[in-house]
Amino acid sequence: MAGHDEIASLHYAKWLKLYEVEKPFVVISDLTSTDKSEYRHTNVEMIEGEPEIITDIRGKESNFTLDSHGFEVCSHTWDTPDWSNKDEIERRYFPEVESLLRKQIPGLTEIRIFDWRLRRNVPYREAGLHRIDLNDSTHYLLPATAAHIDQTPGSTRGRVMRHMGDQADALLRGRVRIVNIWRPIKHPVGDWPLALCDGSTVDRADLLATDHVTRDYVGETYNMLYRDMYRWYYLNTQTPDEVLLFKMFDSELRIKARHCPHASFQHRTVPDGTLPRESIEVRALVFSDVGTESEYK
């Protein structure tokens, strides 16, 4: 291993015979019944995988692209907004995200940002938070330690139909991608960096489609089953000017990497005084009308 490569055990879904008769699900909204014991939040069991090498790509960033690995690194310097102000983020930062996507992904005809979220590695109790409103993006979430992909082919189609209105059918005839635009805010990442899996090392059979239930929407995500052939990477001490783009889904069948599983992991050693990770992720539907061999055709 190189000097800043890491070894970590990520969390994966466990295959259960139950899934032959009941689809995996997770409910992330509050249950309204006064007797919550009668409901299950999830039927998904997670296990710790074997220790894996998480390779540092620092100095080799240009070797990785959205089509070859499912992710890439790009530079974007911008005046920092008030990250606690929802209106300012959506009014000032979203146009920057769209401009960055058009620069990095040639030929885009449409972009629709449909979701965003702040994350902090600070226990809610320490921050004085007693309840997280998942419909308020300024309520931060903790880093996600389970290997997953946020959207499946089916849920991507659902997102297109939900967000693109009368354009949806025509857009589905072109190339459809969902891209996550992920960056640290305020300071470099020294604690719980994001690990990205080379999408070309992942087969559809490695992925467990799971209903993702919120108060007003039922989507579908992929949890990963453990396999020993995955290749994981991260960008050591990623700065706020370094942006990770990674794909949740790509309808194009002819490329090596159509998606990018991801998870956060802890460094083997964290120096005293290291600031907790703070990051923002923006999720966008991106469309192009070039000829494709598409999953939706």
HELIX and SHEET records of a PDB file:
HELIX    1   1 LYS A   17  GLU A   20  5                                   4    
HELIX    2   2 LYS A   36  GLU A   38  5                                   3    
HELIX    3   3 GLU A   61  ASN A   63  5                                   3    
HELIX    4   4 LYS A   86  GLU A   88  1                                   3    
HELIX    5   5 ILE A   89  TYR A   93  3                                   5    
HELIX    6   6 PHE A   94  GLN A  104  1                                  11    
HELIX    7   7 TYR A  124  ALA A  127  1                                   4    
HELIX    8   8 PRO A  153  HIS A  163  1                                  11    
HELIX    9   9 GLY A  165  GLN A  167  5                                   3    
HELIX   10  10 ALA A  168  LEU A  172  1                                   5    
HELIX   11  11 GLY A  199  THR A  201  5                                   3    
HELIX   12  12 ARG A  204  ASP A  206  5                                   3    
SHEET    1   A 5 GLU A   6  ALA A   8  0                                        
SHEET    2   A 5 GLU A  52  ASP A  56 -1                                        
SHEET    3   A 5 TRP A 232  TYR A 234  1                                        
SHEET    4   A 5 LEU A 194  CYS A 197 -1                                        
SHEET    5   A 5 HIS A 262  SER A 264 -1                                        
SHEET    1   B 2 HIS A  11  ALA A  13  0                                        
SHEET    2   B 2 MET A  46  GLU A  48 -1                                        
SHEET    1   C 4 PHE A  25  VAL A  27  0                                        
SHEET    2   C 4 LEU A 207  VAL A 213  1                                        
SHEET    3   C 4 VAL A 218  MET A 224 -1                                        
SHEET    4   C 4 HIS A 148  ILE A 149 -1                                        
SHEET    1   D 5 PHE A  71  SER A  75  0                                        
SHEET    2   D 5 GLU A 242  ASP A 250 -1                                        
SHEET    3   D 5 ARG A 175  PRO A 184 -1                                        
SHEET    4   D 5 GLU A 278  SER A 288 -1                                        
SHEET    5   D 5 GLU A 110  ARG A 120 -1                                        
END                                                                             
